[in-house]
Amino acid sequence: MNVKKYKALLTTSLVVLASCGVRAESVRKLVGQGNTLYAQQRFDQATSKYDAALKVQPESPQVKYNKANAAYRQRDFDSAIALYADTASRSGDPELAAKAKYNLGNSYFNRGLERQSESPEQAVEAIRRGIEQWRDVRDMQPGNEAAARNIEVGRLLIKNLMEQIEKQKQQAQQQQQQQEQAKEQLEQLLQDQQDLAGETEKNRKEQQEGRQSPEQAAQKNQELAEKQSSLQEQTRQAMEQMQQQQEDGSPPSSQMQEAAEDLAKALKPQQEAAEQLKESQLSQAKESQDNAAEQIQKALEKMSQKENAAEQEPSQEQGDPSQQQQESTQPAGEPEPSEGEDGDPQAQKADAAQATVEDILSKEEKDRMNRRVLIRGHQKVERDW
């Protein structure tokens, strides 16, 4: 190699090395700034610094881990899950990979907490995935007692949610049966009221045409009045039964409640029809009977509407964890930024692996009472989901 070529190669190498050094220093500075903002709980601004660092070193597991922590603290668990998973799969540092998996489990756990009310099934699936991550941590760090505790708490919460799901299924089945019975009852009431109105109209025409003697007409009108009074009592009983089902612990149903309200509106025209029949006011009685039938028809239409089960609130008997006074438990607490090879030596040291699931549930209890998860007396669960 001649001297000129050697000097050119050396110059190029020095330029590359200098460039790499500048880039590393730039990343280190950005991560340090992000960690400082993170410590000040300015997570959105910290994320911006981590994003800037990733533009320089797109595959840095340390920076992705820190960005995941910021997403976690902002309760953006979907983003945190993606970033923690990427960190765990790419990091060559076993300790960082274990921390990422641990916090990945926590993120899945929090996702489960957020979905436990609207979809217990999705909550169970999320918590199961969290348990898988904590088990990986135990394999990587057999002495990690926090991961072991999280696994146990996750299994307890799944047990609680599975019981809730089973109760919801049973109550949904009970509600469906009650609605079907109420619908059949309303169909029969409507048919009887329409038939009675038709009989009243037929009787009116016969009397108008003189085909009944005064005695026959009076007797027939009295019979129709008694039928109408009997039908009114049946309507009242059906309404009270529907109302009682809303008060005796049965799952609440807007269909049933609205149908009962419409059915109550049929009682007054039914009573008026009975009185009018006694007074031989057949035309008025027919009009009142038609009004009663219209209200019964409305009640039947309400019962025939499909109700969106997702809009129903679980009753307290369904085992809503937020309503039960039980011992609270939960997975690891708040993650902190990693120092890593690109980190700031003055930044807060990562200690997520020392946190436990109780921290998350405790925070939920303080900050979001409606999403608090409380577990019935802590005891070991043998079943492995």
Phi and psi in degrees as a GROMACS rama.xvg file:
@    title "Ramachandran Plot"
@    xaxis  label "Phi"
@    yaxis  label "Psi"
@TYPE xy
-77.1247  168.09  ASN-2
-65.0563  -41.0062  VAL-3
-61.8655  -44.8899  LYS-4
-64.806  -39.3036  LYS-5
-63.3783  -44.8921  TYR-6
-63.2456  -39.4616  LYS-7
-63.9041  -43.2908  ALA-8
-64.8058  -42.222  LEU-9
-63.4198  -42.6717  LEU-10
-61.1974  -44.2221  THR-11
-61.3107  -43.5325  THR-12
-62.3482  -42.0462  SER-13
-64.5283  -38.1304  LEU-14
-64.014  -43.2545  VAL-15
-63.6067  -45.4307  VAL-16
-62.4775  -41.1661  LEU-17
-64.2183  -41.076  ALA-18
-62.6535  -42.8204  SER-19
-63.4691  -39.8947  CYS-20
-64.057  -41.7848  GLY-21
-63.0575  -42.9404  VAL-22
-63.2266  -44.7847  ARG-23
-62.1034  -42.3111  ALA-24
-64.7078  -38.4227  GLU-25
-63.4032  -44.5744  SER-26
-64.0866  -44.1895  VAL-27
-60.0929  -40.8009  ARG-28
-67.392  -44.2884  LYS-29
-64.515  -42.4896  LEU-30
-65.4273  -41.1752  VAL-31
-60.4279  -42.9487  GLY-32
-63.8508  -40.939  GLN-33
-63.6116  -40.4501  GLY-34
-66.2001  -36.3021  ASN-35
-64.0368  -45.1217  THR-36
-64.2165  -37.3319  LEU-37
-61.7027  -45.1967  TYR-38
-62.248  -27.9738  ALA-39
-86.5519  5.1484  GLN-40
62.4733  27.8686  GLN-41
-98.5592  69.3921  ARG-42
-68.8204  -33.298  PHE-43
-65.8324  -42.054  ASP-44
-70.5367  -35.2842  GLN-45
-62.2146  -40.2323  ALA-46
-60.5052  -39.141  THR-47
-61.4396  -39.5311  SER-48
-66.9016  -41.5276  LYS-49
-64.9777  -37.6776  TYR-50
-63.1087  -39.9084  ASP-51
-64.9675  -39.0805  ALA-52
-66.2281  -36.2547  ALA-53
-69.6847  -23.0335  LEU-54
-67.7327  -29.6367  LYS-55
-84.7855  -43.3864  VAL-56
-127.66  82.4966  GLN-57
-60.7799  -25.6115  PRO-58
-103.53  11.9955  GLU-59
-66.9095  113.807  SER-60
-66.6879  -32.4016  PRO-61
-64.4898  -43.2076  GLN-62
-69.1358  -39.3437  VAL-63
-63.3674  -37.2888  LYS-64
-62.9239  -45.191  TYR-65
-64.2697  -40.7402  ASN-66
-64.6221  -36.3385  LYS-67
-62.8417  -40.7299  ALA-68
-61.4238  -41.4181  ASN-69
-64.592  -40.5746  ALA-70
-63.7548  -41.178  ALA-71
-59.3167  -46.5728  TYR-72
-67.8382  -20.2916  ARG-73
-94.0126  8.05239  GLN-74
62.5678  24.9437  ARG-75
-91.5265  74.8449  ASP-76
-72.2337  -26.6691  PHE-77
-64.359  -45.1261  ASP-78
-66.3153  -41.6499  SER-79
-60.5604  -41.7335  ALA-80
-60.7224  -46.3458  ILE-81
-62.8582  -41.5581  ALA-82
-73.1232  -41.9419  LEU-83
-63.5557  -41.6823  TYR-84
-62.6212  -41.5187  ALA-85
-65.6361  -41.1976  ASP-86
-62.4229  -46.1482  THR-87
-63.1758  -35.344  ALA-88
-80.5461  -24.9846  SER-89
-103.109  -22.901  ARG-90
-70.0868  134.034  SER-91
-89.5781  -1.4071  GLY-92
-95.5909  110.234  ASP-93
-57.6789  -36.0867  PRO-94
-66.8798  -43.8119  GLU-95
-66.2469  -39.6068  LEU-96
-61.8132  -40.3042  ALA-97
-65.854  -41.8258  ALA-98
-62.7901  -41.2508  LYS-99
-63.3786  -42.3174  ALA-100
-67.1362  -38.2007  LYS-101
-61.5913  -49.1601  TYR-102
-69.8351  -27.3055  ASN-103
-63.2969  -42.1872  LEU-104
-60.6724  -41.5043  GLY-105
-62.9591  -38.3553  ASN-106
-65.6408  -43.0812  SER-107
-62.3038  -40.394  TYR-108
-60.5607  -46.1305  PHE-109
-64.5311  -36.917  ASN-110
-60.4754  -39.8908  ARG-111
-63.4693  -40.6301  GLY-112
-61.26  -39.8514  LEU-113
-68.3472  -25.5084  GLU-114
-105.128  1.6717  ARG-115
-65.5846  -31.1439  GLN-116
-80.3597  -46.4407  SER-117
-79.0831  -29.5701  GLU-118
-153.482  87.617  SER-119
-57.6482  -32.6124  PRO-120
-63.149  -44.8367  GLU-121
-66.2502  -35.0314  GLN-122
-62.8726  -43.7136  ALA-123
-60.8199  -44.1266  VAL-124
-63.3535  -41.8  GLU-125
-64.4153  -43.1569  ALA-126
-67.6324  -36.8992  ILE-127
-59.7325  -40.5489  ARG-128
-68.2205  -33.8875  ARG-129
-63.7622  -41.5408  GLY-130
-61.6335  -38.1544  ILE-131
-59.2929  -40.6357  GLU-132
-67.947  -42.1523  GLN-133
-65.6956  -32.8015  TRP-134
-66.8427  -38.0053  ARG-135
-61.2061  -39.2903  ASP-136
-63.3628  -41.2745  VAL-137
-62.5846  -36.6983  ARG-138
-66.6976  -37.0765  ASP-139
-78.7837  -33.9117  MET-140
-134.622  82.4428  GLN-141
-53.7066  -24.906  PRO-142
-90.135  7.29506  GLY-143
-79.1795  93.9098  ASN-144
-72.341  -27.1217  GLU-145
-63.0991  -42.4389  ALA-146
-63.9425  -39.5393  ALA-147
-62.8761  -42.4554  ALA-148
-64.6445  -41.2071  ARG-149
-61.7692  -40.9488  ASN-150
-58.7353  -45.1249  ILE-151
-64.3402  -44.6894  GLU-152
-65.219  -40.787  VAL-153
-60.0883  -40.5596  GLY-154
-66.836  -37.9293  ARG-155
-63.7355  -42.0613  LEU-156
-66.4822  -39.1684  LEU-157
-60.8746  -42.5445  ILE-158
-58.5845  -45.0469  LYS-159
-61.3215  -44.5617  ASN-160
-68.7651  -36.6657  LEU-161
-64.2454  -38.5002  MET-162
-64.4194  -40.3215  GLU-163
-63.0439  -43.3418  GLN-164
-61.2447  -43.0705  ILE-165
-63.9824  -41.7177  GLU-166
-64.4169  -40.0993  LYS-167
-63.6663  -39.1249  GLN-168
-64.3657  -43.6981  LYS-169
-64.6091  -42.2081  GLN-170
-70.1201  -34.9045  GLN-171
-64.6187  -39.8035  ALA-172
-65.9672  -42.066  GLN-173
-62.4253  -43.8968  GLN-174
-63.3316  -40.5507  GLN-175
-62.3898  -41.5045  GLN-176
-63.8529  -43.2564  GLN-177
-63.2526  -40.4336  GLN-178
-67.4575  -38.7023  GLN-179
-65.6973  -41.3372  GLU-180
-64.7287  -42.7525  GLN-181
-64.4355  -38.0985  ALA-182
-64.3312  -44.1196  LYS-183
-63.0133  -39.7644  GLU-184
-64.5168  -41.8383  GLN-185
-66.477  -38.2853  LEU-186
-60.668  -40.4582  GLU-187
-69.5775  -41.1914  GLN-188
-61.6464  -42.5189  LEU-189
-63.4211  -44.7257  LEU-190
-61.8781  -43.3988  GLN-191
-65.4592  -39.6204  ASP-192
-68.4376  -40.8547  GLN-193
-66.0484  -40.743  GLN-194
-63.2189  -40.9936  ASP-195
-67.8446  -36.6082  LEU-196
-65.1606  -39.0025  ALA-197
-65.7048  -38.6735  GLY-198
-66.9888  -37.6261  GLU-199
-64.1189  -43.0007  THR-200
-64.8209  -40.6598  GLU-201
-62.7461  -42.8829  LYS-202
-65.2244  -37.7276  ASN-203
-62.6866  -43.062  ARG-204
-65.9299  -40.832  LYS-205
-63.4434  -41.3933  GLU-206
-70.6867  -35.7028  GLN-207
-66.191  -34.2502  GLN-208
-84.8635  -1.44943  GLU-209
76.1185  23.9284  GLY-210
-88.8634  3.55503  ARG-211
-129.811  141.475  GLN-212
-74.813  161.744  SER-213
-55.082  -38.5816  PRO-214
-67.1966  -42.2609  GLU-215
-64.5901  -40.405  GLN-216
-63.8568  -44.2285  ALA-217
-64.0524  -41.7482  ALA-218
-65.6197  -43.0085  GLN-219
-64.1814  -41.2446  LYS-220
-64.2606  -37.5012  ASN-221
-66.1946  -39.3197  GLN-222
-63.4236  -41.3615  GLU-223
-66.4244  -37.3842  LEU-224
-64.2432  -41.1469  ALA-225
-65.7435  -39.565  GLU-226
-62.6899  -41.1614  LYS-227
-66.2876  -40.6797  GLN-228
-64.2733  -39.2754  SER-229
-64.5016  -40.8122  SER-230
-67.6555  -35.973  LEU-231
-61.7229  -41.0051  GLN-232
-65.3701  -39.5453  GLU-233
-62.3085  -39.4508  GLN-234
-64.6738  -41.4882  THR-235
-63.4197  -43.5959  ARG-236
-63.0761  -40.3123  GLN-237
-64.3558  -41.7241  ALA-238
-63.2834  -45.7145  MET-239
-65.4826  -35.6019  GLU-240
-65.1258  -42.2606  GLN-241
-65.2524  -39.1013  MET-242
-67.2446  -40.2012  GLN-243
-63.4476  -37.7416  GLN-244
-64.0997  -23.0899  GLN-245
-82.7107  -13.9683  GLN-246
-110.709  -14.7718  GLU-247
-97.0331  18.713  ASP-248
97.8888  -1.55471  GLY-249
-68.7138  155.384  SER-250
-58.0726  132.682  PRO-251
-64.2467  140.892  PRO-252
-137.907  120.99  SER-253
-66.1848  -31.614  SER-254
-58.6826  -51.4758  GLN-255
-63.2139  -41.9543  MET-256
-64.225  -46.3743  GLN-257
-68.163  -36.6233  GLU-258
-65.0358  -40.1274  ALA-259
-63.4818  -37.6965  ALA-260
-65.1291  -42.6346  GLU-261
-66.035  -37.4442  ASP-262
-66.4519  -36.0899  LEU-263
-62.1934  -31.8831  ALA-264
-71.3924  -15.2685  LYS-265
-81.4534  -18.8707  ALA-266
-66.0976  -41.203  LEU-267
-64.9039  -51.0302  LYS-268
-63.7181  -28.2384  PRO-269
-66.3141  -42.2453  GLN-270
-65.2345  -42.3266  GLN-271
-62.0187  -39.5987  GLU-272
-64.0167  -41.3365  ALA-273
-62.5933  -44.201  ALA-274
-65.6556  -39.7952  GLU-275
-67.0014  -35.7736  GLN-276
-65.3863  -39.1183  LEU-277
-63.217  -31.7012  LYS-278
-91.0301  6.10553  GLU-279
63.2961  28.1975  SER-280
-94.4812  75.5312  GLN-281
-69.6878  -37.7071  LEU-282
-64.5387  -44.4822  SER-283
-65.6541  -38.4893  GLN-284
-62.9539  -42.177  ALA-285
-61.6041  -40.9493  LYS-286
-64.5496  -41.9909  GLU-287
-64.7995  -40.3541  SER-288
-64.04  -38.6747  GLN-289
-64.6768  -38.7966  ASP-290
-64.4026  -40.6519  ASN-291
-64.1548  -43.3462  ALA-292
-62.6668  -36.0696  ALA-293
-63.612  -41.0043  GLU-294
-68.0561  -38.727  GLN-295
-65.0681  -38.4658  ILE-296
-61.6593  -40.9727  GLN-297
-63.4217  -41.8161  LYS-298
-62.4446  -40.3525  ALA-299
-65.2816  -39.6947  LEU-300
-63.4385  -37.2621  GLU-301
-63.6617  -41.3452  LYS-302
-71.429  -20.7827  MET-303
-86.9952  -14.1564  SER-304
-70.5428  142.807  GLN-305
-81.0354  124.619  LYS-306
-93.6285  137.25  GLU-307
-77.2712  107.739  ASN-308
-61.6011  -27.0415  ALA-309
-67.826  -19.6345  ALA-310
-85.2557  -10.3022  GLU-311
-79.0683  139.415  GLN-312
-87.5533  135.546  GLU-313
-66.5243  137.125  PRO-314
-75.4608  164.429  SER-315
-61.3588  -32.094  GLN-316
-69.1575  -13.6221  GLU-317
-75.9838  -0.378701  GLN-318
82.6335  37.3812  GLY-319
-63.949  114.003  ASP-320
-57.6047  -29.016  PRO-321
-72.6805  -12.0464  SER-322
-105.289  -0.737189  GLN-323
-101.737  134.338  GLN-324
-87.9865  89.2755  GLN-325
-134.114  172.935  GLN-326
-68.9372  128.213  GLU-327
-86.6065  140.856  SER-328
-142.246  161.321  THR-329
-174.434  159.242  GLN-330
-82.3719  -170.534  PRO-331
-49.4247  151.303  ALA-332
-77.8334  -143.078  GLY-333
-84.1374  125.586  GLU-334
-71.981  154.895  PRO-335
-122.874  158.69  GLU-336
-66.0528  150.65  PRO-337
-85.2306  142.112  SER-338
-69.9003  -59.0704  GLU-339
58.6782  179.463  GLY-340
-72.4263  -19.2507  GLU-341
-106.17  9.39943  ASP-342
-88.0956  174.972  GLY-343
-93.1881  121.692  ASP-344
-57.8276  -22.8303  PRO-345
-89.8159  -3.6233  GLN-346
-71.9468  162.408  ALA-347
-63.4008  135.549  GLN-348
-74.1927  141.242  LYS-349
-68.1967  130.639  ALA-350
-138.272  23.1584  ASP-351
-59.8123  -32.7732  ALA-352
-67.8331  -12.4728  ALA-353
-91.4511  -10.1648  GLN-354
-82.1362  164.961  ALA-355
-130.729  165.165  THR-356
-61.1956  -26.3086  VAL-357
-58.3894  -32.2125  GLU-358
-62.0581  -41.3176  ASP-359
-66.5852  -46.8968  ILE-360
-65.7681  -37.7375  LEU-361
-62.7013  -41.2452  SER-362
-66.3241  -40.766  LYS-363
-60.1656  -40.2671  GLU-364
-65.4313  -37.4283  GLU-365
-78.7707  -44.059  LYS-366
-89.6515  -33.3659  ASP-367
-137.274  85.6689  ARG-368
-61.2915  -32.6408  MET-369
-74.5181  -11.0058  ASN-370
-115.584  17.7918  ARG-371
-68.9409  138.309  ARG-372
-112.137  118.022  VAL-373
-120.266  129.046  LEU-374
-103.045  135.727  ILE-375
-63.8713  141.022  ARG-376
-5.72547  116.609  GLY-377
-62.2389  122.693  HIS-378
-151.668  155.99  GLN-379
-67.7863  139.45  LYS-380
-108.089  120.73  VAL-381
-76.8331  -34.016  GLU-382
-65.4935  138.142  ARG-383
-108.696  109.877  ASP-384
